[in-house]
Amino acid sequence: MAGHMRCGVCLILTCAIGCAQNPAPQDPVQAIVRLFDTYRIVMFGEIHECRQEYDLLGKLIRAPGFAQRVNDIVVEFGNARYQPLVDRYIAGEDVSIEQVEGAWRDTVGALGPVSPVYGEFYGAVRAVNRTLPPNERLRVLLGDPPIDWSRVRTREDVGLFLPFRDEFYASVVRYEVLAKGHRALLIMGGGHFERSAGRPRDIENELLMAFVKPYVIMAESNDSVATPSLIETKGTTLEQTADAYLYLGPRDRLTVVRNLRSTLEGTAYGKELQRRLTILFDKAPDFLPSPDAGAEQPAFPRNPTPPPPLPVLPKPRP
C-alpha cells in the first residue's frame, strides 16, 4: 500500500511542478540556511534511513551561516533519557560511541535495527561543533520519549510511551527551543509533518498555538527535476501539503542504509532487538537481513516486503 501511495505522490509532484507559475529550483542547502532569516522553526519531513538525504543534511550543518542562525536540531531518532550524555558527546567531550549509541538505538519509535545513518549524523554534528566557538555550537535535542528498555517486560510497559511520541516531541520543541528564544531544525518522518488538505498535524499545530509559524519541507524523489533541488509549492497543487519539497534524486537511484547481518547476528544488540520484538508481537518478525544483503539497498524496491503490523496496545480500563 505504501509503495502505491508513493507512486501516486510522485505523479502529483510531476504535475504540480509542471503547472506551477515559476517553480524555480533552488540549491537546497543555501535555501534552507536562508529560511532561518525569516522562520524560527524549519520542519524537515525525512525519508527514513535515506543515504542521499543524510549526505545532504551533513552538508547543511557544515554550510557557512547555518550554525550562526540555528541553535538546535530536534531529532525523532533520539531517546530523551540520553540527553545529558548526548550534550557532552555533541560538545566534543570524551564520550565513547558505545556510551552514546543507545540514544538512537533505544527509541520507542524504531521497532527493528536502527540505520547507521543516524549515528553518523550525531558524529557529523560533533565534528562541526569542534570547529565552532562555544556560543555557536549546535545542540541535538532528543525528541523520542525516555523509555528505559531494560525495564520493559510487557506491551503495557511500551504503551506508556508509544502513543505519545508526537506529544513528547512537541513538548521538547516547546520548552527547549521556543521558551529559550531559539531557532531549530526539526527532523522527523514525513508522515508526522505533512499537512492534510492544508490542515497542520499535531506538532505543527502546537507551534501555531504558540504563535510560531514554521516552514514545512518534505523530502521526496522526482524523475523530472534536476537534483538535489528545493522547490516551493506556492502556486501548485501541493501548496496544501507543505511549503516546499526537497527532491533528492530519481526514485530508482535513492538508497537506504541498513545494518549488515554480521553486525546483528549473535551480538548483544541483536539479542536485545529479538527480546523487544518478542514482547511487542505475537510472533516476532525476523529482523535479520539475508547473508548476501549489502548495507545500501533501494529505497523503493519493486516488490517490497510489507512491514509487520504494529502491536495492539492495551485498551484503557474503565
Phi, psi and omega in degrees: 000315181299321180296318178296321180296320180294323176300318179296320179297318180298321178295318178297319180300315181299315179296316183299318181293319181295329183271350183292150179292316182206083185293333172041077175302137181240153170298121189294324182295308181294324180295317181292320177302315181294331180303328183287354170286340183246323187246139175283329184234126170244123182259124182246111179274109189271160164267115186305134169073008189284123181297311183297323179294314182284336169297318180291319178297325175298319176295323182297312184290340177269351187293140175304131178097340183293305182294336178285340181256333190246134177266317192228153170236116182261122187245146173286327186272059180201116178285121187297343176301332186267009187304312180300320180292318178295322177303318180291317181296313181295330179284353177094011180287172185280079179236125183281160178296327179295327179288326191257345188294341174300338180303316180261342180274338189253029179283157176276341182282339180262124183260005179210197181301136183271132182301141176299342182298333183286316175298323177299322181294316176304314180297325179294319178295319177302316180296320177297316182299329180293343179262358188249151171294154185307324184285353179247002184291142180280146173246133174264118179260134186267117190261003179263145185303152187278060178290142175252098186297337180293343179259356183279125178234339184222167175298326180300326178296323178286327181298343176288344187237316190303316183287352188245024185295313179296320180298317180292315179304314180298324180293325176296316179297318183297313189267331183262342180247295186296313183296340180261004179069028183268170170245145186212148167263124179258129179238122180202161177307142186305328181296340179277340187247332186296128180287153179247106182052040178088350181271127180290149173279180193303314186292315177297322179298322176299320179294317179296324177295335176269012178064032176242118179267116179273171174247124187254125177243134176247133175277140181205175172248154175198126185283346187259003184240135174297135188236160353285142183217143171253126180233124179286152187264355183303128181088006178241173179287352179266006182299336182274356183251328182195167178276335179201159173241136174260114181266115187273338182154174176301146184308316185284352181259350180282141181232156172245153182254125181239166175285147171283153179303323182294338179274355183241314188295122177078000181270164177299321179295315179298319179293322179292321176299318178299320179297316181296315182292327177294325177290319189280326187244147175301321174230112185298129178290153177281112184265355182283132175290162178294154184303331183263006181285133178276172181291323180257131183226160179303135178291329181232077181297155183296319181233076185292147173280124182295143178291157177294151177297146179296148180295148178275117180278153182296146177280148178299142177283143180291000000 
